[in-house]
């Protein structure tokens, strides 16, 4: 990556949307601009887990403003990440379709583990270099991430479904503060976080850091009211709790350092933070400057460096974990991408598309670890449900559909096949799996795959069918499979 390159990260949180723009220089990122808007999208989830129209409109309006600022940025310079609210929302595709149009860039809905990984990446990059073992806590609007690590390496990650917006809505819906409701909220938070004691035992780390909104805002309030700057203590939390109880209601709360956007969700975030202090017997927590958006920026750098893309490491890990045949995966990937290069449009020649096809090839047999029978179904299920660092939920689902469609009937993929790029990737993967059926590299160099709108045609040289009768028969079966799909045609001139 060239020095001076501008990078941008968009964080679609449950309480706020944030845009961070930085300039790359010698492995570091210098801030150029930071924008934050309180969107409160997490408040817009109804009982059926659907985002209401008002919440969607607030999000679209904010992203349109961010999109104007990002004009001129290239796709590889921007990473937009959505978290718990859109993980939960059943109608998230309705929101995302328009959101991506107004922003002008893809939006990744990431898993809780991926969110935690990015948070640790951001926190560790902005801390002084140290060998200390640390616990990082990020109390968001609807989820709380906890990560244990050392240096730049996150070793244990987890995401819990509680946060400042969720807890404020559930336990302080009318903005009233009483000792009983605060205690109830803390006990409920402890019940959710109790298992964290086993996953992040206090004997395994030395320093606790807190990142993002809740911890940062509480640290600011304490500092503005005479407490030590850059530090949250147990006594400081007790003092803040007492101030809430004296006020009795959110409208009566007057505190130096309390911003209006934090006021409605302060009590819920405070209850979760107090629960963590009690569970671990903490005396203090250090607020960290880094957050998810910083992790997303540094991830953009890693993706541009040789061997730095965490997704590449994740694919290798999954292939090893599920005992995939490495040689066969390599053969299928080679043939699939050779065919794809023949049908890809100029704007599809980007290595990102061939790389994702290669990843699908690497993982196409992971379902065999469960059972050879219907292994493509098992493989698709694994990809739809595994925690895969670096990947968005949409990326994983698209890869699962490729694995599912590598052989067999195609009608189950009718909706996905409306996407022309997906159809090209799928036909190339299916042909590669077919041609590599003998688990040897086939003579594919002389084969030609043609494409025109709605149709593919494979041509072989003269005498090919006589030399490879089994492959020729399998191509006949493939023709019949595509005949049952309404949107595409596949023919073969097998000689």
N, C-alpha and C positions, 0 to 999 in steps of 0.2 A: 504494500500500500504506500502511495506517495505521501510524503510530508505535505501538510496543508489540505489534505482531503477532508471535506466536511462530512460528518456522519450525524444521523438523527435517530432517536429512539422515542417511540410513542407508547406510553403506559396507560392502558384503559382500565383503571382501577374501579373498585366498587363505589368509592366515594369521590375520587377526583381523576381527571384525565390530565396527563402531563406530557409535555414535549421538551426533550433535552437535545440541543444541538451542540456538537463539539467539533473541534478541529484536531485531526490526528497529527502527532509529531513524535517521531522516534519511539514508538511503542506506547505513548501516552496520549490522553485526550484532554484538551484544554476547552473549558466551557466557552461557548459563543453566545448561547441564549437559552433561557429556561422559561417555559410558559406552563402555568397550572390553572385549571378551571375546576371548580366544584360542580360536578354533574349529578352526584347522588344517584347513580344508576342502580345501585344496590337496593334503594328504597322502592324501585319501580317493579320489583318482582311480586306478582300476586300469589295467591294460595296455590295456583296450578303451575307455578314456576314459569310464568310467561311475563316478559317485559311489557309494561303498559305503554300505550302510544306516547304519553308525555315523556317518559324516561327515554324512549328511543329518539324522540325529537330533540331532547336536550343533548344527547350524545351526537347526533348527526350535526347539529349546529356547531358544537365545539370542534368536531373533526373537520368541518368545512373551513373553520378559521385556521386550524393547524395545517390543513392542506394548502391553503393560500401561502402560508409561510414556507412550505416545502416545495414550492414550484421551482423547477430546475434541478432538483435532486434526482439521481438515478435510483433504480430499484434496489441495487446492491448497497446503496448508501443509507437505507432506511430499514429499521425493523420496528414493527408495531405489534404489541403484545397485549392480549386481553386475558383477564384472570377470572376469579371465582364467579362473579355475577354472570358472565357469559358462559362459563363452564356449566352453570346451573340452568340457564335460560333455555326452555324448550323451543322457543321461537328465535333462537339466536341467528339462524341463517337469514331470517327476514331482516334483522337489524344489520347483519354483516354485509349483505348484498349492497345496500345503499351506503353503508359506512365506508366501504372500500372505494366506492365511486367518488364520494365527496372528499375523502382523504387523498385518493390518488395512488394508494399503495396497499398491498395485501395486509390483512390483519390476522395474526396467528392467535388462536385460542389455545393456551398452553395448559398442560396438566399441572397439578399442585407441585409435583416433584420438579418439573422444569422451571416453574416459578421460583421455587426454593433455590435451585441451582443458579439461576440468574441473579437472585438477590445476593447470594454469597459471593458470586463473581464481582458484583458491584461493590459490596462492602470491602472485600479483601483488597481490591485494586486501589481503594482510596485510604487504606490504613497504612501506617508505616510498616516496612518490611520487618517481620518478626517470626520466630519459631514457636510462639505461644500457640497452645491449643485453645480454640475459642468456640463459644456457643453464640450463634447469631439468631435473634428473634425479630420477626417482622409481623407486627399486628396490623393487618390490613382491614378493609371494610367488612368483608365476609369470610376471610380466611386468615389463619395465622400460620406462618411458615417458621420452622425451626431447623437449623443446620449446624452441624458440628464439623469443624475442619481445622486445617493447619496450612498456613501460607495461602496459596491460591487454590488449594485442593479441598473441595467439599467431600467429606467422607460419609456422612449420614445425613439424609434429608427427609423431611416429612412436612405435610400440609394438613392442618386441622380446620374443620369447618366452624370457625367462630371468629368474630372480629368486631370492630367498633360500631359499624352500621348494624350488623345483625343483632348484637347484644343490646344496643340502644333501642332498636325497634322492638325487641322482644321484652325487655325488662323495664324500659323507661319510655313507653310509647307516648305518654302525655307530658314528658319532660319533667316529671316530679322525682325528687330525690328523697328517699328515706333510708334509715339505717337498715331496715328489713329488706328493701329491694336491692340495695347495694350488696348486702350479704348474700342474698339469693343469687344474684348475678355472679358473684365470685365463686360460690359453691358450684354453680352450674359450669362455669369455666374450668374449675378444677376437675370436674367429672370428665370433661372432654379431653383435658390435657394430662390426665393421670398416667396414661400409658407412655407419655414422653419421658417419664422418670426412668423407665427401662431402656428406652431407645437412646436417650442422651444422659446417661448417668453422670452426676456431678463429679465423680472421681476421674472422668475422662477429659475434662476441659478445665481451663484456668481462669478465663475472663469471659464475661457475658456482655455482648453488644446488642443494642436495639437499633433497628433501622426503620426508616419511612415515617409515615404520618403520626401515628399515636405516640410513639416514643419521642420523636422529634418535637412535637407540640408540647408534650408534658415537660420535657427538658427545658424548652424555651420559657414556659410559664414559671417553672421553679426558679430559673435563672433570673427572670424579670422581677421576682418577688424576694430576692435576697439569698436564695440558696446557691450553692456552688454551681458555677457555669460548667456546662458540658458533663453533667453527672446527674443521675437519678438515684436517690437513696430511699430506703424504706421509710425513714422519718419524713422525707419530702412527700412521699405518696400519702402518708397518714395526714399530713397537713392539708394536702389538696383534697382528700376525702372529707375532712372536716369542713372545708370551705364549701364544698358541694352541699353538705347536710345543712349548713347554716343558711345557704341560699334557698334550699327547699324546692326550687324550680329553676329550669334552665334560663328563663327570662330574667331572673333576679341575680344571676351569677355575674359578678364583676371581678375580673382578675386581670392584672397587667400581663400582657403576653398572650392572652386568649383571643384568637382570631374568630371572626364570625362564622367562617366555614367549618371550624372545628367544634363550635359550641354544641350543636345538636347531637354529636356522636362522642363527646368527651366521656360521659359516664360509662358507656359500654366499653370503650377502649381502656379506661382506668380500671374497670372491674377485671378485664382479662389480664392486664399487666400486674395487678395486685395478686391475682391467682398464680401467676408465674413466679413472682417473688416469694409467695408463701410455699409453693410446692418445692422450690429449690433452696429455700432458706436464704435468699439473696439479701445482702446488705446494700448492694449498689449495682447499677447497670450503666454502661457507657453508651451514649448515643453515637451512632456511626453516620458518616456523611454519605456513604454509598448506598445505593438502593437498586431496585430491579432495573430501572431505566439505564443506569450506568453499566450494569451487567450486560444488558442488550447491546450497548455500544461496543463494549470490549468483545462481545461475541461476534460482531460484524468484522472486527479485525481478525479474529481467529479463523473465520470462514474464508478469509482471503489469503491466509498463510498456508504453506504446504503442510499437510497433516494436522492443521489446527482445528478443522471443523469437527466439533464434538459429535456431530451426526455420523461421521465416518467411523469414529471409535465406537459409537453405539451400535451401528450395524455389525461391526466385527464382533462385538460382545454378544449380541443376540445370536449371530450365526454359531458362535462357539458354545453358548449356553444351551442351544437346542440342537447341537451336534449336526449341523448342516454339512453336507459334502462340499468342501471348499473347492475341489477341482471341478465338480459338476456346476457349481454356482458360477465359477469363472468362465466355463465354456458357454453357459446359457447367456451370461452377461455380454460376452464378446459377440455372439451371433445376434442377440437382440439389438445391440447398439449399432452393429454394422447395417442391419436392416432399417433401423430407425433413421440413420443418416441419409437413406435413400428417399424417405417420404417426408422428412421434417421440412417445414417451410423455413424461409430465411430467418424469421424471428423465433423459430423453434430450435435453431442450431445452437443456442446457448447451452453451454456445458451443464447448466443446472438441470435441464430436462433429461439429458443422457445420463447424468449422475444418478438421478432418482430412478431411472429405469434400471441402472446397474445395481442399485440398492435392492430393488424389488427382486432382481435375479439372484442376488446374494442370499435373500431370505425366502425364496420361493418354496423351499423344502423344509422350513422349520417345523411345519405341522406334522411331519413324519416322526418327530420325536414323541408325539402323543400316539399316533396310529397312522400306518400307511394308508389305510382305508379313509377316504375323504380327507387326505392330508391338506389339500388346498383350503378346505373349510376350517380345519384346525389352525392353519397358519394365519388365515385372515382373522380369526378370533383372537389369537395371540397379539397380533399387531393392533387390533382395536382396543385392547385392554392392558397392554404392558406399559410400564413407566419407562419411556425412552428419552433420555436426556438429549436436548437439542431440537427435538421434533415438536411441531404443533399438533394438536388433535386432528386437524384437517389433513396435514401431511401424512400422519399415520393411517388415517382412514383411507386416503387415496391409495397408499401403498397396500393396504389390506385388500382393497378391491382388485388391484392388479394380481395379487397372490390368489385371491378367490377365483378370478377369471382366467388363470393360466391354462386351464383345461376344462372340459365339460361344457354344459349348457350356458348360453349367453343371455337368455331372457332375464335372468336375475340381475343383469347389469344394464338393462335398457335405459334407465335414467342416467347412469354415469356415462353411457355411450353417446349421450347428446353432446358431450364435450369432445371436440375433434381431436385435441391433443391426447386426451386419455385413450380414445379409440386407436390412435396411431401407436401409442405405447403398448396397449394391450395386444394388438395384432402382432406386433414384433415379439413380445414376450411369449405369446402362444406358439408362434412359429419356431422360436428358439428352443422352447421346451420340446416341441414335437421333433425338430431336427436333431436334437441331442438325446433322443430316446435311448440310444445304445450306450449312453454315457461315454461317448467319445466325441471329439471335435469333428463336426461334419465338414464336407467340402461346400462351404456356403459362398465362397468368393464369386463364383460364376452365376449365382442366383440374383434375380432382379425383382425388387418389389416396387410396383408402380402404384401411384395414388392419384385419384381425382375425386372431386367432391362426392362423398357417399360411397366410394368404391375403392377396393384394393385388388391388385392383380399380381400374382407371383408367377414368374417365368423361370423355367429351368433350361439348361442346355440340352441339346439332342443326346439321347442315350442315358440321361440321368435316371429316368424311371426304371430302366432295365438294371442299372447298377445298384439302385437303392429301392427295391420293391416295397419294403416295409414302410419307408418314409413316404413313398408315392401313395400307398394305401391310406396312411394317416392323413395326408393332405386331402384325399377324397372325403374322409370323415370331417375334416375341418371345413370344407366347402358346405357340407350339409348343416353343420352347426351354425354357420353364418346365415344360411337360408331362412332360419327361424327368427332372425332379427329383422325388424321392420326398417330400421334406419340405415343399415349398412349392407353392402354386398361384398363378398369375397370370392374371387375366381382364381383358378390356377391353370397355366398352360404347362402341363407336365409332359415332357417328351422323353 
